[in-house]
Amino acid sequence: MSLSKRSIEILLDLVEIKLSYMDISDREDARDLQVLERCRDELRSLERGPQPCLVPAPARRPGRPRIVV
């Protein structure tokens, strides 16, 4: 199941509101903060859409240098 762009925006707004109201008082709150920050990052990546996969160019084999004619 995929989410619509509007649904992602609403969820992102809700997560950001929750983050802005959080008051960290113990370790459990700190863990909740980290989970919400990861959730926000995931929603942002969904909002941006699929990113192209960059594959590095193959490296040249070591050996004798090429002669330019």
Summary of the structure (lengths in Angstrom):
residues: 69
radius of gyration: 22.4
end to end distance: 58.9
largest distance: 72.0
contacts: 106
relative contact order: 0.13
helix: 57%
strand: 0%
